[in-house]
Amino acid sequence: MTASALRAALTAAPMLLALHATGASAALDAATGKALDAAIAGDHRSAENKARDVHRKPREVLEFVGLRRDMTVVEMSPGAGWYTEILGPVLADQGRLYAAQFALNDVPTYQRRLLGSFLTKLAATPDLYKSTVITHFAPPYALEIAPRASADLVLTFRNLHNWAAENEAGVSWSNVAFKAMYDALKPGGTLGIVDHRWPDPKTENPADRNGYISEERTIRLAEAAGFKFAARSEALRNPKDTHDHPRGVWTLPPSLALGEQDRDRYLAIGESDRYLLTFTKPTE
């Protein structure tokens, strides 16, 4: 699909997919569904990124969190922009996307590299990202991810395990992240979280840097910030993931941290077992 065909397709009505979920989720309206299908199929996305759809299930995820094309949405720490290249086009005409990226002067090389590739992505097809605004989330200084109480929906994909881990100074940024997300949301707004699932909270060690975090710990952190748990989806569960890999979640694709060692084995497992949770900001 060409970029011009994608822009045309963003204006029209789709078939809805069923979700495996506990709790209520909003069905996609026709125009949002059509726009979402067009963005997922768009030729602005690389073949490599499209190949991950089978694991990441972007349509099911975004339907579950209640995306609408006229929303104001915040995507936390989007990295290279795998989800941005879907959200940006969907929101281009009637909504707004705040991409809370690394700060311009973050020191680690990978952060500068990802920010640079992200900006290049947006510049390559500017019409698809015309409503995308770059903000920054870089604790403890850059915390205004969007104007206060402006967002209908805040999304974070595979970031919480990093925020919850203690850094070299013994500091965890999870509380700071939840406060920033809470402040950005309108009362009644939705927070959607995807992360690598640690299956048993009784055996979870918060000091481990394996990339996993339990649903129970996530709910506890969110509720401590004032959020109310809303719903969970099983769409991203992967029963092949044994959660005990030599280099944590990065052993699995797409990272394949062990290189050629047992490569076929880890490709057969696929991407990590993940949870999908939603929370709401109370109206009072």
Protein Blocks (a to p, Z undefined) as FASTA:
>chain_A
ZZklmmmmmmmccdddddddedjdddddfklmmmmmmmmmpckbcfklmmmmmmnommlm
mmmnopafkbccddehklnommmmmmmmmmmmmmccddddddfklfblklmmmmmmmmmm
mmmmmmlmmmbccdddddfkbmcfbcehkbfbdcdehklmmmmpccfkopafklmmmmmm
mmmpcghiacdddddddfblklpcfkbcghpacfklmmmmmmmnopacfbdcfklgcfkb
goiafkljmlpcfklmnomnoklmmmmnopcddddddddddfZZ
